[in-house]
């Protein structure tokens, strides 16, 4: 893994203002990891967005399962 340049870090910090959790958020941590692996900002961002969407879908599916179990339990 390589270190990020000052320019890259500044761009990430500016971008982090648009995301929940700032630089500590999952999206930004993923971007930093991908960029340290050698990906460009754009490629890292697209990959992080894809992971965000997958995580959101997984979370929604868990909520739907809980809701369905509650409905069955209460005979709805």
C-alpha positions in Angstrom: 0.0 0.0 0.0 1.2 3.5 -0.8 0.7 6.7 1.1 -1.6 9.4 -0.3 -0.3 12.7 -1.4 -1.3 16.0 0.3 -3.4 16.9 -2.8 -5.3 13.6 -2.6 -5.9 14.0 1.2 -7.2 17.5 0.7 -9.6 16.3 -2.0 -10.8 13.5 0.3 -11.3 15.8 3.2 -13.3 18.2 1.0 -15.4 15.3 -0.3 -15.9 13.9 3.3 -18.1 17.0 4.1 -20.8 15.4 1.9 -20.9 12.2 3.9 -22.2 11.1 7.2 -19.4 10.7 9.7 -16.9 12.8 7.7 -13.5 11.1 7.3 -14.5 8.5 9.9 -17.5 7.3 8.0 -17.5 3.9 6.2 -17.7 5.5 2.8 -14.6 7.6 3.3 -12.6 4.8 5.0 -13.3 2.6 2.0 -12.2 5.4 -0.4 -8.9 5.9 1.5 -8.3 2.1 1.5 -9.0 1.9 -2.3 -6.8 4.9 -3.1 -4.0 3.5 -1.0 -4.3 0.4 -3.1 -3.6 2.6 -6.2 -7.1 3.4 -7.5 -7.9 6.9 -8.7 -10.4 9.1 -6.7 -13.1 8.4 -9.3 -12.6 4.6 -9.3 -12.4 4.5 -5.5 -15.5 6.7 -5.2 -17.5 4.5 -7.5 -16.5 1.3 -5.7 -17.3 2.9 -2.3 -20.7 4.0 -3.6 -21.4 0.4 -4.8 -20.5 -0.9 -1.3 -22.7 1.7 0.3 -25.6 0.6 -1.8 -25.0 -3.1 -1.0 -24.8 -2.3 2.7 -28.0 -0.3 2.5 -29.9 -3.1 0.7 -28.7 -5.6 3.2 -29.9 -3.4 6.1 -33.3 -2.9 4.4 -33.6 -6.6 3.9 -33.0 -7.2 7.6 -35.6 -4.6 8.6 -38.1 -6.2 6.3 -37.5 -9.7 7.8 -38.0 -8.3 11.3 -41.2 -6.5 10.2 -42.6 -9.7 8.6 -41.8 -11.7 11.7 -43.6 -9.2 13.9 -46.6 -9.2 11.6 -46.8 -13.0 11.6 -46.4 -13.0 15.4 -49.3 -10.5 15.8 -51.4 -12.4 13.2 -51.6 -9.5 10.7 
